[in-house]
Amino acid sequence: MHHSTLDAHDRDAPIFAPAAFRLGDEEAALIEKARRFGARVLAPRAAQHDREATFPIENFRDMHPEGLLRVCVPKEHGGLGTSFRTYCLAAAELGRYCGATALSWNMHVCSTLWTGALADDLEMSAEERAAHNAARGIHYRRIVEKGAIYSQPFSEGGAAAAGAAAFGTEAKPVDGGFVVNGKKIFASLSGAADYYGILCTERAEGEQASRRNTLYLALPANAKGVSVVGDWDPLGMRGTVSRTLLMKDVFVLESELLMPHGVYFRAATSWPHMFLTLSPTYMGLAQAAHDFTVAYLRGEVPGAPAVKRRMFPTKQIAVAEMRVMLEQTKALWFQAVSEARTNPTKEQVLRAYAAQHTVMENANALAAKAIRTCGGQSMLKSLPLERIYRDSRCGSLMLPWTAEICLDRLGRETLYEPGEKDD
């Protein structure tokens, strides 16, 4: 039986076993498809894209016939109509084979998830709903029929991406659409996406910038005034190619709205789990660090000496501690992605923050322990653990819910009810 390069021991086991986690048959089948795709397609290419910091565009081309680009496109628009949780579990399976591809795939899928299942949950007027359905159909057709790739540049280097201020990138209303000016840093898929799903502030002459006026607009990558600048040579997640995106007097048609006016702000305030979608990649990396360690100590890693190291008590204890941390992480995260919904309770929001913090920190803690436990050979770039370690370190820094922001909000929102102050 052929095994992937990551791990020959029990590599066929899904991260979340369908029977144990009570997954539906359709849900389990899609997650299985993602896992097989990861092992067959992503794993063999991951090292090269990491080394060269090149975008794995061929992975996305291969996703199109598999239906993976349209997983969260609603069924009536030709997609698979996948739920938030199912998407998260599928993304975790991709993350264990190639973190950069899984993270980039998230940026694409969110443009369909936010406008799809999530938007269907939001309150909209009949006019808004009709306009949204017509507009999203345009975007979905590009993805379903042509395999168009969407991205989601978020960060600007200020407080906007954390939800604390209006986006500095601005869209000025003009006849037939908008003129967009601004920049996005860490813009994943820069130069690879066909459309950039830009979050920006709609602002007419003399108007104040307000988060309530956030627009979600699809900018064609080839539009006049769109450019990608700077280089990309980071610690990890090198294959995301997240260079800086500049927009100078870019005219965008009104029909390129991904959500009607004002609806993104409604989504951000009433569907907070939308910001949890970066975490599945790191759930997958956490699993991969554990799997590598088990395979390595059993002498089953391709490309490493077939020497068993499992008989040493210190190694056994390390694996036990890794397993405890992995199970804790999986249980909390699975609960958080399972209860994602509109207007969640305070407890559910706090649990989402706790889950995000736990996954992002524990993925790297597991990778660090894996390196220490496996020893010197495991640091070699010919084996995947060293890449897993570097990729996993990046999760804690991801806006809008960095590890620090999660702690800030957990502490404050646990101790203060809305509106409470210390006199």
SEROMAR-129449 format. One record per residue: residue in three letters; x, y, z of N, C-alpha, C in turn. Coordinates in steps of 0.02 Angstrom, whole numbers, padded with zeros to 5 digits, always signed. Each point is the difference from the previous one (the first is absolute). Layout:
<pts>
ALAXYZXYZXYZ;...
</pts>
This chain:
<pts>
MET+00042-00060+00000-00042+00060+00000+00044+00062+00000;HIS-00016+00048-00043+00041+00061-00004-00019+00048+00057;HIS+00050+00029+00030-00012+00049+00053+00031+00067-00020;SER-00030+00054+00025+00027+00066-00015+00067+00009+00036;THR+00035+00053-00019+00066+00012+00029-00003+00023+00072;LEU-00060+00019+00023-00003+00027+00068+00004-00053+00054;ASP-00033-00055-00012-00006-00047+00056-00030-00065-00026;ALA+00033-00056+00013-00028-00064-00022-00042-00033+00054;HIS+00001+00027+00060-00037-00032+00054-00070+00029+00005;ASP-00050-00041-00017-00069+00020+00007-00015+00065-00036;ARG+00035+00012-00055-00011+00062-00038-00070+00002-00030;ASP-00032-00057-00007-00066+00000-00029-00055+00021+00049;ALA+00018+00010+00062-00051+00020+00049-00016+00075-00008;PRO-00065+00017-00006-00019+00070-00001+00016+00033+00068;ILE+00009+00065+00001+00012+00035+00063-00061-00008+00046;PHE-00059+00006-00029-00062-00007+00038-00038-00061-00028;ALA+00005-00057+00035-00031-00061-00023-00076+00010-00005;PRO-00031-00016-00057-00071+00014-00009-00045-00031+00053;ALA+00014-00062+00021-00044-00032+00050+00010+00033+00068;ALA+00063+00012+00019+00014+00028+00066-00028+00071+00007;PHE+00004+00039-00053-00022+00070+00003-00070+00010-00030;ARG-00034-00056-00014-00069+00001-00023-00010+00045-00061;LEU+00042-00011-00050-00006+00038-00062-00051-00033-00046;GLY-00034+00041-00039-00047-00027-00049+00038-00032-00058;ASP-00034-00042-00039+00033-00036-00055+00027+00048-00052;GLU-00040+00050-00019+00022+00048-00051+00060+00040+00026;GLU-00003+00019+00063+00054+00038+00032+00064-00042+00000;ALA-00006-00062+00021+00058-00045+00004+00030-00011-00069;ALA-00042-00005-00052+00024-00013-00068+00041+00059-00026;LEU-00023+00061+00013+00037+00058-00024+00068+00006+00036;ILE-00001-00012+00066+00062+00004+00039+00049-00053-00024;GLU-00025-00059-00016+00041-00055-00026+00031+00021-00067;LYS-00040+00032-00042+00025+00024-00066+00057+00049+00011;ALA-00009+00047+00047+00052+00050+00013+00063-00034+00025;ARG-00007-00050+00044+00057-00034+00028+00039-00038-00054;ARG-00036-00035-00043+00033-00037-00054+00034+00048-00049;PHE-00033+00056-00013+00030+00051-00044+00064+00028+00030;GLY-00002+00012+00065+00060+00026+00035+00059-00048-00005;ALA-00014-00064+00013+00053-00050-00002+00028-00010-00070;ARG-00045-00001-00049+00019-00016-00069+00031+00060-00036;VAL-00030+00059+00010+00019+00058-00041+00043+00050+00038;LEU-00019+00017+00062+00035+00054+00035+00067-00022+00029;ALA+00002-00057+00033+00061-00021+00036+00062-00003-00045;PRO-00005-00029-00060+00061-00005-00041+00027+00067-00023;ARG-00041+00052-00002+00021+00066-00026+00019+00049+00055;ALA-00017-00016+00062+00004+00050+00055+00071+00025+00011;ALA+00049-00044+00001+00068+00019+00016+00028+00051-00050;GLN-00014-00011-00064+00027+00044-00052-00029+00070+00006;HIS-00066+00005+00010-00030+00067+00006+00024+00036+00063;ASP+00012-00038+00052+00027+00030+00062+00071+00026-00012;ARG+00040-00041-00032+00070+00019-00012+00004+00061-00045;GLU-00041+00002-00052+00005+00053-00050-00045+00060+00016;ALA-00043-00007+00049-00051+00052+00015-00040+00016-00063;THR-00022-00053-00034-00042+00007-00060-00071-00022+00015;PHE-00048+00031-00034-00069-00018+00012-00018-00065-00034;PRO-00034-00046+00035-00016-00066-00029-00061+00003-00046;ILE+00006+00038-00054-00058+00011-00044-00026-00066-00028;GLU+00045-00049-00012-00023-00063-00029-00046-00037+00049;ASN+00009+00009+00066-00045-00031+00048-00071+00026-00010;PHE-00006+00065-00014-00066+00031-00010-00030-00021-00066;ARG+00042-00007-00052-00025-00025-00064-00027-00071+00009;ASP+00034-00040+00041-00022-00069+00011-00062-00004+00045;MET-00011+00052+00041-00060+00002+00042-00064+00009-00040;HIS+00005+00034-00056-00061+00017-00039-00040-00062-00021;PRO+00031-00049-00035-00040-00059-00019-00023-00042+00060;GLU+00034+00006+00057-00020-00038+00060-00060+00033+00036;GLY-00017+00061-00021-00055+00035+00033+00022+00038+00062;LEU+00065+00002+00014+00023+00031+00062-00001+00076-00002;LEU-00002+00030-00060-00005+00072-00003-00072+00024+00013;ARG-00048-00046-00008-00070+00019+00008-00034-00034+00060;VAL+00041-00022+00048-00029-00037+00057-00054+00041+00037;CYS+00011+00064+00009-00047+00040+00038-00046+00043-00044;VAL+00004-00010-00066-00050+00031-00045-00066-00038+00011;PRO-00056+00037+00012-00064-00034+00012-00018-00047-00058;LYS-00036-00053+00017-00017-00051-00051-00039+00029-00058;GLU-00045+00048+00014-00041+00029-00054+00043+00040-00050;HIS+00061+00015+00020+00046+00036-00045+00054-00047-00029;GLY-00010-00065+00008+00046-00048-00030+00057-00023+00045;GLY-00004+00019+00065+00052-00020+00047-00020-00060+00042;LEU+00040-00015+00051-00014-00057+00044-00040+00020+00061;GLY-00006+00066+00012-00042+00024+00056+00025-00023+00068;THR+00066-00004+00007+00030-00026+00062-00011+00048+00059;SER-00012-00028+00059-00010+00041+00060+00066+00027+00027;PHE-00005+00047+00045+00059+00029+00033+00043-00055+00031;ARG-00032-00044+00039+00039-00052+00034+00033-00048-00049;THR-00037-00022-00049+00027-00048-00049+00060+00030-00035;TYR-00007+00064-00019+00057+00034-00032+00061+00000+00047;CYS-00011+00017+00063+00055+00003+00048+00035-00067+00007;LEU-00038-00054+00003+00029-00066+00008+00038-00021-00063;ALA-00025+00019-00059+00034-00016-00063+00065+00040-00004;ALA-00002+00064+00020+00059+00042-00002+00055-00026+00047;ALA-00020-00027+00057+00049-00029+00046+00036-00058-00034;GLU-00036-00040-00038+00032-00057-00035+00051+00025-00052;LEU-00015+00054-00035+00049+00027-00047+00060+00029+00037;GLY-00014+00031+00058+00054+00032+00038+00053-00048+00023;ARG-00017-00062+00010+00051-00047+00025+00050-00019-00055;TYR-00018+00013-00064+00045-00017-00056+00037+00061-00027;CYS-00033+00058+00000+00033+00061-00023-00035+00060+00031;GLY+00031+00028+00051-00031+00056+00036-00013+00059-00046;ALA+00047+00016-00044-00008+00059-00043-00059-00007-00048;THR-00009-00060-00028-00057-00010-00045-00065+00004+00039;ALA-00003-00031+00058-00062+00001+00040-00019+00071+00019;LEU+00050+00040+00020-00013+00069+00021-00023+00042-00059;SER+00030-00010-00058-00020+00036-00060-00070-00021-00023;TRP-00013-00065+00004-00066-00026-00017-00053+00032+00043;ASN+00016+00011+00064-00047+00034+00044-00019+00069-00026;MET+00050+00037-00025-00014+00067-00025-00049-00002-00059;HIS+00008-00051-00042-00046-00008-00056-00069-00022+00024;VAL-00001-00052+00041-00064-00029+00021-00042+00051+00039;CYS+00033+00042+00041-00038+00047+00040-00041+00049-00042;SER+00025+00015-00060-00039+00045-00043-00067-00032-00020;THR-00002-00067+00001-00063-00035-00016-00038-00018+00064;LEU+00035-00015+00054-00032-00016+00063-00035+00061+00031;TRP+00035+00057-00001-00029+00061+00028-00060+00024-00040;THR+00005-00007-00066-00055+00022-00043-00054-00054-00006;GLY+00017-00061+00021-00046-00057-00006-00037-00015+00065;ALA+00020-00055+00033-00035-00023+00061-00004+00054+00053;LEU+00054+00038+00008+00001+00052+00052-00050+00056-00016;ALA+00001+00024-00062-00046+00053-00020-00073-00023+00004;ASP-00011-00064-00015-00069-00027+00004-00027+00003+00071;ASP+00045+00000+00049-00019+00004+00071-00016+00071+00022;LEU+00024+00050-00037-00007+00069+00022-00069+00028-00015;GLU-00021+00049+00039-00062+00035-00015+00013+00049-00057;MET-00041-00005-00052+00004+00047-00055-00071+00018-00021;SER-00008+00059-00027-00065+00018-00028-00010-00039-00064;ALA-00061-00002-00025-00015-00036-00062+00042+00028-00058;GLU+00008+00068+00000+00039+00031-00053+00074-00020+00005;GLU+00027+00002+00061+00069-00020+00011+00011-00073-00021;ARG-00046-00042+00019+00007-00072-00015+00000-00012-00076;ALA-00045+00034-00035-00004-00008-00073+00064+00025-00033;ALA+00024+00058+00023+00062+00027-00029+00059-00045+00015;HIS+00002-00027+00061+00056-00044+00019-00001-00064-00042;ASN-00058-00030-00008-00005-00062-00039+00023+00010-00072;ALA-00021+00057-00029+00020+00015-00069+00075+00010-00005;ALA+00028+00040+00047+00071+00016-00003+00044-00062+00012;ARG-00018-00040+00051+00043-00057+00015-00001-00052-00055;GLY-00054-00002-00037-00004-00047-00057+00055+00012-00051;ILE+00016+00064-00009+00054+00019-00047+00066-00031+00023;HIS+00016+00010+00064+00063-00026+00027+00002-00076-00001;TYR-00056-00031+00019-00003-00073+00003+00010-00031-00070;ARG-00030+00031-00051+00008-00027-00068+00073+00000-00021;ARG+00036+00053+00018+00072+00003-00018+00038-00058+00031;ILE-00017-00015+00063+00035-00053+00037-00020-00069-00026;VAL-00066-00011-00007-00025-00066-00020+00019-00017-00071;GLU-00008+00048-00045+00010-00014-00071+00073+00007-00022;LYS+00034+00051+00027+00067+00014-00025+00056-00015+00050;GLY-00018-00018+00061+00051-00013+00051+00035+00064+00023;ALA-00036+00056-00002+00029+00063+00023+00020-00005+00073;ILE+00055+00033+00017+00026-00001+00069-00010+00069+00030;TYR-00031+00001+00059-00012+00062+00037+00047+00001+00060;SER+00020+00060+00020+00040+00005+00061-00034+00050+00047;GLN+00031+00011+00057-00033+00041+00051+00050+00042+00039;PRO+00030+00049-00032+00049+00041+00036-00034+00039+00056;PHE+00028-00002+00059-00033+00025+00060+00041+00053+00035;SER+00064-00017+00011+00043+00042+00043+00024+00063-00036;GLU+00006+00053+00039+00026+00063-00026+00057+00028+00043;GLY+00016-00034+00055+00053+00023+00044-00025+00045+00056;GLY-00066+00010+00003-00030+00041+00053-00050-00040+00040;ALA-00046+00035+00033-00048-00033+00045-00062-00027-00036;ALA-00006+00014-00065-00062-00018-00035-00011-00075-00004;ALA+00053-00038-00013-00007-00072-00009-00020-00035+00065;ALA+00013+00033+00057-00022-00027+00064-00071+00023+00018;GLY-00031+00036-00046-00069+00023+00012-00005+00061+00044;ALA+00057+00036+00010-00001+00056+00046-00005+00068-00035;ALA+00003+00000-00066-00003+00064-00037-00025-00015-00071;ALA-00020+00054-00035-00021-00008-00069+00060-00018-00044;PHE-00012-00038-00053+00055-00017-00046+00025+00063-00034;GLY+00067+00005-00006+00030+00058-00032-00008+00000-00075;THR-00007-00060-00029-00014-00005-00072-00071+00027-00010;GLU-00008+00047-00045-00065+00034-00007-00028-00006-00071;ALA-00067-00005-00002-00036-00003-00063-00045+00062-00005;LYS+00013+00040-00050-00040+00061-00010-00055-00015-00050;PRO-00063+00011+00019-00055-00014-00047+00005+00047-00061;VAL-00003-00029-00059-00003+00039-00063-00054-00032-00043;ASP-00013+00031-00056-00052-00025-00045+00016-00072-00022;GLY-00044-00047+00015+00009-00069-00022+00043-00044+00045;GLY+00029+00029+00053+00041-00042+00043+00040+00040+00051;PHE+00064-00017+00006+00042+00030+00052+00071+00010-00028;VAL+00034+00050+00030+00071+00007-00013+00036-00017+00065;VAL+00043-00051-00003+00033-00027+00060+00073+00022+00003;ASN+00020+00024+00059+00069+00018+00014+00021-00030+00067;GLY+00061-00027+00003+00025-00026+00063+00050-00055-00010;LYS+00017-00034+00055+00047-00056-00006-00017-00053+00052;LYS+00017-00062-00016-00007-00056+00046+00068-00034+00006;ILE+00020-00012+00063+00063-00036+00011-00017-00074+00015;PHE+00050-00043-00004-00011-00072+00011-00060-00024-00041;ALA-00002+00022-00062-00057-00017-00044+00013-00067-00033;SER-00025-00053+00031+00011-00068-00026-00028-00007-00071;LEU+00033-00041-00040-00016-00012-00070+00015+00059-00045;SER+00041+00048+00025+00018+00057-00042+00032-00023-00065;GLY-00028+00023-00055+00026-00019-00065-00026-00067-00025;ALA-00037-00036+00042-00026-00066-00020-00076+00001-00007;ALA-00034+00038+00043-00074+00002-00002-00024+00036-00062;ASP-00061-00018-00022-00033+00035-00056-00038+00061+00025;TYR-00024-00004+00063-00037+00055+00030+00023+00008+00072;TYR+00008+00063+00021+00017+00015+00070-00063+00024+00035;GLY-00022-00037+00051-00059+00019+00039+00020+00051+00052;ILE-00006+00064-00017+00027+00054+00041-00051+00026+00050;LEU+00020+00003+00063-00040+00034+00051+00025+00072+00003;CYS-00046+00046-00012+00019+00071-00003-00057+00042+00028;THR+00013+00063+00011-00049+00045+00029-00031+00043-00055;GLU-00066-00004-00006-00035+00043-00048-00004+00071+00030;ARG+00026+00048-00037+00002+00067+00028-00010+00052-00055;ALA-00054+00036+00003-00013+00055-00047+00037+00062+00024;GLU+00003+00051-00042+00034+00063+00017-00028+00028+00066;GLY+00045+00018+00046-00022+00032+00062-00027-00047+00053;GLU-00005-00065-00016-00028-00049+00047+00055-00025+00047;GLN-00018-00016+00062+00047-00032+00046+00007-00074-00017;ALA+00060-00027+00010+00009-00073-00009-00034-00037+00057;SER-00038-00051-00015-00035-00039+00051+00002-00074-00016;ARG+00010-00041+00052-00001-00073-00010-00066-00024-00028;ARG-00054+00037+00016-00066-00019-00026-00003+00002-00076;ASN+00044+00040-00029+00000+00008-00073+00052-00043-00034;THR+00018-00056+00031+00048-00046-00031-00032-00032-00061;LEU+00036+00003-00055-00022-00033-00062+00042-00062-00011;TYR-00030-00050-00030+00036-00061-00019-00005-00005-00076;LEU+00054+00017-00034+00001+00009-00072+00049-00048-00034;ALA-00019-00027-00057+00046-00042-00038+00035+00042-00053;LEU+00065+00008+00008+00040+00037-00049+00031-00050-00048;PRO-00013+00007-00066+00034-00043-00048+00076+00012+00005;ALA+00038-00053+00002+00073+00006+00009+00032+00040-00056;ASN-00031-00002-00060+00029+00034-00057-00028+00071-00009;ALA-00037+00025+00050-00028+00068-00006+00056+00052-00001;LYS-00012+00054-00036+00049+00055-00004+00009+00031+00070;GLY+00062+00007+00021+00014+00030+00066+00014-00050+00055;VAL-00007-00066-00016+00015-00053+00050+00072-00023-00011;SER+00040+00000+00052+00069-00025-00007+00020-00038+00063;VAL+00048-00045-00009+00027-00040+00055+00074+00018+00008;VAL+00020+00019+00060+00069+00024+00010+00033-00035+00059;GLY+00066+00010+00005+00038-00028+00056+00019-00072-00013;ASP+00040-00028+00045+00019-00070-00006-00035-00040+00055;TRP+00012-00065+00000-00033-00044+00048+00051-00052+00023;ASP+00028+00011+00059+00051-00046+00025-00008-00009+00075;PRO-00057-00029+00022-00015-00004+00071+00025-00065+00032;LEU-00010-00005+00065+00019-00059+00038-00037-00062-00025;GLY-00065+00003-00003-00041-00057-00020-00058+00023-00043;MET-00043-00048-00020-00056+00014-00045+00026+00036-00063;ARG+00056-00025-00024+00034+00035-00055-00037-00007-00066;GLY-00038-00055-00008-00036-00010-00062-00063+00041-00008;THR-00019+00038+00052-00060+00042-00007+00015+00061-00044;VAL+00063+00017-00007+00023+00059-00038-00045+00060+00015;SER+00008+00026+00061-00044+00054+00025+00035+00068-00007;ARG+00011+00021-00061+00034+00063-00013-00049+00058+00010;THR+00023+00061-00009-00042+00059+00011-00039+00017-00063;LEU-00064+00013+00010-00046+00016-00055-00015+00074+00001;LEU+00015+00034-00054-00014+00072-00005-00058+00013-00048;MET-00043+00047+00020-00057+00019-00042+00001+00076-00009;LYS+00009+00022-00062+00003+00072-00014-00053+00017-00051;ASP-00052+00036+00023-00055+00023-00043-00028-00058-00042;VAL-00014-00056+00034-00027-00059-00035-00076+00007-00006;PHE-00026+00000-00060-00073+00003-00009-00028-00071+00005;VAL-00050-00008+00042-00031-00066+00010-00076+00009-00010;LEU-00028-00043-00041-00072+00003-00013-00041-00015+00063;GLU-00057+00031+00005-00047-00012+00056-00017-00075+00004;SER-00002-00034-00058-00018-00071-00003+00052-00046+00032;GLU+00059+00028+00016+00053-00040+00032-00006-00002+00076;LEU-00053+00028+00028-00012-00005+00072-00008-00073+00019;LEU+00036-00023+00051-00009-00068+00024-00055-00005+00053;MET-00015+00057+00032-00057+00005+00046-00031+00069-00011;PRO-00066+00006+00010-00031+00066-00006+00028+00050+00051;HIS-00010+00064-00013+00022+00053+00045-00020-00015+00072;GLY+00047+00005+00046-00016-00007+00071-00005-00071+00026;VAL+00000-00049-00045-00012-00070+00022+00063-00031+00030;TYR+00059+00020-00025+00061-00028+00030+00004+00018+00075;PHE-00016+00062+00017+00003+00020+00071-00049-00042+00041;ARG-00058-00013-00029-00050-00043+00033+00029-00070+00012;ALA+00035-00026-00051+00030-00066+00006+00054-00001+00054;ALA+00043+00049-00001+00057+00002+00047-00024+00005+00072;THR-00057+00032+00011-00025+00009+00068-00046-00056+00023;SER-00034-00033-00048-00049-00052+00021+00022-00071-00016;TRP+00054-00009-00038+00025-00067-00018+00075-00003+00014;PRO+00021+00009+00063+00072+00006+00015+00042-00061-00018;HIS-00030-00059-00004+00039-00059-00017+00029+00004-00071;MET-00022+00048-00039+00028+00009-00067+00075+00013+00004;PHE+00023+00024+00058+00071+00015+00007+00040-00059+00029;LEU-00033-00057+00006+00033-00060+00026+00029-00043-00057;THR-00010+00022-00062+00016-00045-00056+00075-00005-00017;LEU+00042+00039+00034+00072-00010-00009+00025-00059+00042;SER-00038-00018+00051+00023-00052+00047+00002-00071-00027;PRO-00042-00020-00049+00003-00070-00022+00068-00021-00026;THR+00034+00044-00036+00067-00015-00026+00046-00022+00057;TYR-00005+00036+00056+00045-00012+00057-00022-00062+00039;MET-00065-00016-00002-00023-00063+00029+00033-00058-00039;GLY+00003+00007-00066+00032-00050-00041+00075-00006+00014;LEU+00033+00057+00009+00072-00001+00016+00013-00032+00067;ALA-00044+00012+00049+00007-00032+00066-00002-00076-00007;GLN-00048-00024-00040-00006-00072-00012+00062-00026-00036;ALA+00025+00038-00049+00058-00021-00039+00062-00007+00044;ALA+00009+00046+00047+00058-00003+00046-00002-00064+00042;HIS-00061-00015+00025-00009-00061+00039+00013-00062-00043;ASP-00030-00001-00060+00006-00059-00044+00073-00012-00019;PHE+00036+00054-00014+00070-00008-00019+00040-00032+00057;THR-00012+00024+00060+00037-00025+00059-00012-00075+00010;VAL-00063-00021-00005-00016-00071+00008+00035-00041-00054;ALA-00005+00023-00062+00032-00037-00055+00076-00003+00008;TYR+00028+00056+00021+00073+00005+00006+00025-00048+00054;LEU-00034+00000+00057+00022-00043+00055-00011-00074-00016;ARG-00046-00014-00045-00012-00069-00022+00046-00020-00058;GLY+00041+00048-00025+00045-00014-00056-00036-00006-00066;GLU-00054+00038-00010-00041-00007-00060-00004+00062-00043;VAL+00045+00049+00010-00002+00060-00041+00043-00010-00062;PRO-00031+00006-00060+00040-00005-00062+00054+00054-00001;GLY+00061-00019-00020+00054+00048-00003+00039+00006+00065;ALA-00022-00033+00052+00036-00001+00064+00021-00072+00014;PRO+00053-00009+00039+00022-00069+00015-00056-00041+00032;ALA-00007-00062-00021-00052-00044+00027+00021-00028+00067;VAL+00012+00045+00047+00023-00020+00067-00056+00014+00050;LYS-00016-00050+00040-00052+00010+00052+00031+00036+00060;ARG-00036+00051+00025+00023+00037+00059-00055+00001+00053;ARG-00048-00043-00008-00060+00005+00043+00009-00033+00069;MET+00056-00035+00010+00007-00038+00063+00025+00043+00058;PHE+00018+00062-00012+00026+00043+00053-00057+00033+00039;PRO+00000-00006+00066-00055+00028+00040-00010+00075-00011;THR+00054+00038-00010-00008+00072-00011-00037+00014-00064;LYS+00012-00041-00052-00036+00008-00063-00074-00017+00010;GLN-00013-00053+00037-00070-00021+00012-00039+00054+00038;ILE+00032+00029+00050-00033+00053+00039-00013+00061-00044;ALA+00048+00018-00042-00009+00057-00045-00059-00011-00046;VAL-00006-00060-00028-00056-00016-00045-00066+00002+00039;ALA+00002-00024+00061-00061+00002+00042-00022+00072+00011;GLU+00048+00043+00017-00016+00071+00012-00025+00033-00064;MET+00030-00017-00057-00023+00027-00064-00072-00023-00014;ARG-00014-00062+00016-00068-00026-00013-00051+00035+00043;VAL+00017+00013+00063-00046+00036+00045-00014+00069-00029;MET+00053+00035-00019-00009+00068-00027-00040-00001-00065;LEU+00013-00049-00043-00036-00006-00063-00075-00012+00012;GLU-00016-00046+00046-00070-00016+00013-00037+00060+00032;GLN+00035+00036+00044-00030+00060+00029-00016+00051-00054;THR+00047+00009-00045-00007+00049-00054-00058-00020-00046;LYS-00001-00064-00019-00053-00024-00046-00069+00008+00031;ALA-00007-00019+00062-00066+00001+00033-00028+00071+00004;LEU+00042+00046+00022-00023+00070+00007-00015+00030-00068;TRP+00044-00012-00048-00009+00030-00066-00061-00029-00036;PHE-00010-00066+00006-00058-00032-00032-00065+00029+00028;GLN-00002+00011+00066-00059+00029+00031-00012+00071-00027;ALA+00054+00039-00005-00007+00070-00023-00024+00004-00072;VAL+00027-00041-00045-00021+00004-00070-00069-00031-00009;SER-00020-00044+00045-00067-00031-00005-00055+00047+00020;GLU+00014+00048+00044-00053+00044+00025+00001+00069-00033;ALA+00038+00007-00054+00001+00064-00037-00070+00014-00027;ARG-00023+00061+00011-00068+00019-00023-00008+00076+00007;THR-00056+00023-00024-00015+00071+00008-00020+00014+00073;ASN+00020+00059+00025-00015+00021+00068+00015-00053+00053;PRO+00062-00024+00003+00017-00051+00051-00003+00031+00070;THR-00005-00044+00050-00001+00024+00069+00070+00025+00019;LYS+00003+00036+00055+00065+00024+00026+00047-00059+00011;GLU-00026-00054+00030+00041-00059+00014+00029-00029-00065;GLN-00040-00001-00052+00024-00027-00064+00054+00043-00031;VAL-00006+00066+00007+00051+00045-00027+00065-00008+00040;LEU-00006-00003+00066+00061-00010+00041+00033-00066-00016;ARG-00041-00051-00013+00028-00066-00017+00036+00005-00069;ALA-00027+00039-00045+00033+00009-00065+00068+00033+00008;TYR+00004+00052+00042+00065+00031+00013+00048-00051+00031;ALA-00025-00038+00049+00042-00050+00034+00024-00054-00050;ALA-00044-00020-00045+00018-00050-00050+00053+00026-00048;GLN-00010+00062-00024+00049+00030-00045+00069+00005+00034;HIS+00001+00025+00061+00064+00007+00036+00032-00068+00010;THR-00040-00049+00019+00026-00067+00015+00030-00032-00062;VAL-00035+00003-00056+00026-00032-00061+00063+00035-00023;MET-00001+00067-00002+00058+00036-00027+00062-00009+00043;GLU-00008-00001+00066+00058-00010+00044+00021-00074+00004;ASN-00049-00045+00003+00017-00071+00010+00030-00031-00063;ALA-00019+00024-00058+00031-00028-00062+00075+00008+00003;ASN+00023+00060+00020+00072+00011+00003+00032-00035+00059;ALA-00036-00003+00056+00027-00036+00058+00010-00074-00017;LEU-00047-00029-00036+00006-00070-00021+00059-00010-00048;ALA+00007+00047-00047+00056-00005-00048+00067+00007+00036;ALA+00004+00045+00049+00062+00010+00037+00017-00063+00039;LYS-00050-00030+00032+00012-00061+00039+00018-00058-00048;ALA-00030+00000-00059+00016-00052-00049+00073+00002-00020;ILE+00027+00060-00011+00070+00006-00020+00046-00022+00057;ARG-00017+00021+00061+00042-00020+00057-00002-00075+00011;THR-00057-00030-00010-00009-00071+00013+00031-00043-00055;CYS-00008+00021-00062+00027-00039-00056+00076+00008-00006;GLY+00025+00059+00018+00073+00009-00001+00025+00032-00063;GLY+00066+00001-00007+00035+00039-00051-00022-00012-00071;GLN-00012-00064-00017-00020-00016-00069-00063+00038-00021;SER-00044+00012+00048-00065+00028-00016+00005+00074-00021;MET+00058+00031+00010+00009+00070-00020+00015+00008-00074;LEU+00014-00056-00034+00020+00004-00070-00058+00022-00044;LYS+00015+00043-00049-00052+00025-00044-00026-00054-00048;SER+00034-00057-00002-00025-00055-00042-00060-00034+00032;LEU-00013+00014+00064-00057-00027+00036-00049+00056+00015;PRO-00065-00015+00006-00050+00054+00006-00005+00033+00068;LEU+00029-00029+00053-00011+00027+00067+00026+00072+00007;GLU+00057+00013-00030+00030+00066+00005-00046+00053-00032;ARG-00033-00018-00055-00048+00046-00032-00063+00008+00043;ILE-00023-00056+00028-00058+00002+00045+00013+00047+00058;TYR+00061-00003+00027+00019+00043+00056-00004+00074-00020;ARG+00029+00017-00058+00001+00070-00021-00070+00025-00018;ASP-00037-00042-00037-00069+00019-00018-00044+00010+00062;SER+00008-00044+00049-00043+00002+00059+00014+00062+00043;ARG+00061+00026-00004+00016+00059+00041-00039+00062-00023;CYS-00022+00000-00062-00033+00060-00028-00072+00009+00024;GLY-00032-00052+00027-00071+00003+00016-00018+00051+00053;SER+00043+00007+00050-00014+00046+00055-00004+00072-00021;LEU+00027+00016-00060+00005+00069-00023-00057+00019-00047;MET-00045-00047-00014-00049+00011-00052-00059+00043+00023;LEU-00006+00058-00032-00059+00042+00011-00060-00031-00035;PRO-00061+00014+00023-00017+00049+00052+00004-00027+00072;TRP+00010-00064+00009+00001-00029+00068+00070-00027+00014;THR+00049+00044+00012+00066-00023+00021-00006-00032+00070;ALA+00051-00037+00019-00001-00031+00067-00008+00054+00054;GLU+00034+00056-00008-00005+00054+00049-00069+00031+00003;ILE-00030+00011-00059-00068+00029-00002-00049-00048+00032;CYS+00008-00065-00012-00045-00049+00033+00004+00005+00076;LEU+00062+00005+00026+00008+00006+00073-00031+00066+00026;ASP+00013+00054-00036-00028+00065+00020-00076-00004+00006;ARG-00031-00028-00052-00073-00002-00001-00028-00049+00050;LEU+00034-00057+00007-00023-00050+00049-00001+00030+00070;GLY+00054+00034+00019+00003+00029+00066-00051+00054+00011;ARG-00004+00046-00047-00045+00057+00007-00073-00022-00001;GLU-00018-00042-00048-00070-00018-00008-00024-00050+00053;THR+00047-00033+00033-00018-00043+00057-00015+00042+00062;LEU+00039+00053+00008-00006+00040+00061-00048+00059-00006;TYR-00016+00020-00060-00045+00057-00011-00059-00020-00044;GLU-00059+00016+00022-00059-00005-00043-00001+00061-00045;PRO-00034-00003-00058-00001+00057-00045-00022+00064+00036;GLY+00038+00053-00009-00019+00065+00030+00026+00012+00070;GLU+00026-00053+00033+00025+00009+00068+00066+00037+00001;LYS+00007+00044+00050+00063+00037+00009+00018+00000+00073;ASP+00064+00014+00015+00021+00007+00069-00005+00074+00018;ASP-00043+00017+00048-00009+00070+00019+00059+00025+00040;
</pts>
